[in-house]
């Protein structure tokens, strides 16, 4: 199976324009100026992941939160829906509000104080 994809690397401020080709199971990356571009492209092609940043409702208002590690891209909206189900009495910076969300290995933590 042959796949070719153009993408912009987001691993550093350079924003390299990458060309990623998958030919017979091997991945070839060009256009990168560092090895992080290769790692990014390989993961983006085989198993894309994203950090999730959203907000959680508390009795004092809405507080920012995020996942501790990137989650599979196809689970991003499901993670947001899980956070939307919550209404906390209070929220403190660094507090884990969902442990191992959807079995992804990522915790959802608060990133702002009341």
URTAZI-V467288 format. One record per residue. PSI is psi in radians with two decimals (999 if undefined). OMEGA is omega in degrees with one decimal (999 if undefined). Layout:
# URTAZI-V467288
PSI & OMEGA
PSI & OMEGA
This chain:
# URTAZI-V467288
2.27 & 178.8
2.23 & 176.8
2.48 & 175.1
2.32 & -176.8
2.44 & 174.1
2.42 & 178.3
2.83 & 175.4
2.21 & 178.3
2.37 & -179.5
0.27 & -175.9
-0.31 & 177.0
3.04 & -177.9
-0.18 & -178.1
-0.63 & 179.7
0.84 & -177.6
2.47 & 175.4
1.92 & -174.8
2.55 & 167.9
2.17 & -177.1
2.21 & 179.6
2.40 & 174.3
1.99 & -179.2
2.10 & 179.5
0.75 & 175.9
-0.07 & 179.0
2.44 & -178.5
2.27 & 177.9
2.24 & -179.1
2.34 & 174.8
2.76 & 179.4
-0.14 & -179.4
2.58 & 176.1
-0.10 & 176.1
2.96 & -178.3
-0.38 & 178.3
-0.54 & 177.7
-0.65 & 178.1
-0.84 & 179.9
-0.81 & 179.6
-0.86 & -176.4
-0.75 & 179.7
-0.79 & -180.0
-0.70 & -179.0
-0.60 & -179.3
-0.65 & -173.0
-0.60 & -175.2
1.28 & -175.6
2.46 & 179.4
2.73 & 179.7
2.56 & 167.9
2.56 & 176.8
2.15 & 172.9
2.30 & -178.1
-2.77 & 178.1
2.70 & -179.5
2.48 & 179.6
2.37 & 173.1
2.97 & 177.2
-0.39 & -179.4
0.07 & -179.2
-2.73 & -177.1
2.38 & -179.1
2.51 & 179.0
2.56 & 175.7
2.90 & -179.5
2.92 & 173.3
2.65 & -179.0
-0.42 & 176.9
2.81 & 177.0
2.57 & 177.5
2.78 & 177.3
2.37 & -175.6
-0.62 & -178.7
-0.06 & 178.0
-0.06 & -174.7
-0.89 & -176.7
-0.54 & 175.9
-0.68 & 177.4
-0.80 & 178.7
-0.74 & 179.4
-0.64 & 177.5
-0.73 & 178.9
-0.67 & -180.0
-0.40 & 179.5
-0.33 & -174.4
2.60 & 167.1
1.90 & -174.5
2.63 & 174.4
-0.80 & 176.4
2.99 & 179.9
2.31 & 179.9
2.58 & 179.4
2.26 & 177.1
-0.14 & -179.3
2.30 & 174.6
2.14 & -179.7
-0.40 & 171.5
2.10 & 178.4
2.35 & 176.2
0.99 & -175.5
2.19 & 178.5
0.48 & 178.5
0.34 & -176.9
-0.22 & -174.2
-0.16 & -179.7
2.41 & 170.6
2.69 & 171.9
2.17 & -178.2
2.68 & 177.0
2.40 & -179.4
0.28 & 177.7
2.67 & 176.1
2.80 & 173.3
999 & 999
